[in-house]
Amino acid sequence: MLQKFDKRNENLKIWVGDQLLNRNDAKVSVFDSVVQGGDAVWEGLRVYEEGVFLLDRHLNRLQESAKALCFESIPSNDHIKLCLKRTLEANNMSKDTHIRLTLTRGEKITSGMDPRLNQSGPTLIILPEWKPPVYDNEHGISVITSTIRRNNPSFLDSKIHHTNLLNNIQAKIQANFARVDAALMLDYFGFAAELNGTNIFMSKGDKVFTPFADACLHGITRGLIIELCEQNNISCAEKNISLTELYNADEVFCSGTMGELTPITAIDGRIIENNSGIEMSKNLVSLFEGVRKNFCVNL
Ligand SMILES: Cc1ncc(COP(=O)(O)O)c(C=O)c1O
């Protein structure tokens, strides 16, 4: 298993609604929409010594997800920042921290699907934990291709970063049974979409490719990598990528707040062989690390 219980997280203070609660008391109502229907949106944030990474981009995506789902009385970014600051201060956290920021549609007056039953505004949850990047970024990870397809906008638009994660969780279960670290999910047409919790990139020679953000989350880290390529004259294109192209790539890697940039060394038991010798992912990691502090915000 990639993650283990960290004793430093035993006595966390967690923000729920409008207050900080001890880990064991931090609970939502059984009438909350997240319990009733997975009806919530979320962001993963990483805190470095220099501050919270790409905070505004994450908060703006949260706002857009909540707006798309027609949440009412969505808290402003300024309000969320204030709650984040209070939570980090209460836990004495200023580095090596991952925050799971969730906004549910809130409590319902009775159980049911209808959002009109939500009459008391959303519930904000800020769960900070001591957590280094989850994957082994030095040695990389192995993945399998899942039989579970990633949603496209005809079913549930992946532009909404919602907590309804069962298709990703099913894919992760397949990866667990196959004893690998993560699952590669294809889109409806059979092209690569993303891993169950991160975006995917490949390089061939000096060119970088990533799937269109049609059936994958438009990851904030993914967006930054595309920008870094543009700024450093590295050719990077969004395109349909088949499994054949991935098996024959020089390098494959994934990106996300949870693990930063991680090499994928094998897909379906096939070792990814770098025939060009160009170490694109190493290059991108050093560009990423070089700009990281510029994108950190102190609350
Ligand atoms: C399914 C999925 N893909 C990709 C990502 C990576 O996105 P980001 O770079 O914004 O963390 C996430 C992160 O939550 C995710 O859940």
The ligand as an ORCA input file, in Angstrom:
! r2SCAN-3c Opt
* xyz 0 1
  C      -8.877     11.916    -11.264
  C      -7.793     12.913    -11.067
  N      -6.953     13.182    -12.087
  C      -5.951     14.073    -11.965
  C      -5.750     14.758    -10.770
  C      -4.602     15.740    -10.658
  O      -5.071     17.038    -10.635
  P      -4.238     18.220     -9.962
  O      -2.983     18.368    -10.745
  O      -5.131     19.406    -10.099
  O      -3.984     17.832     -8.558
  C      -6.614     14.527     -9.695
  C      -6.465     15.270     -8.449
  O      -7.316     15.366     -7.638
  C      -7.661     13.572     -9.838
  O      -8.506     13.314     -8.833
*
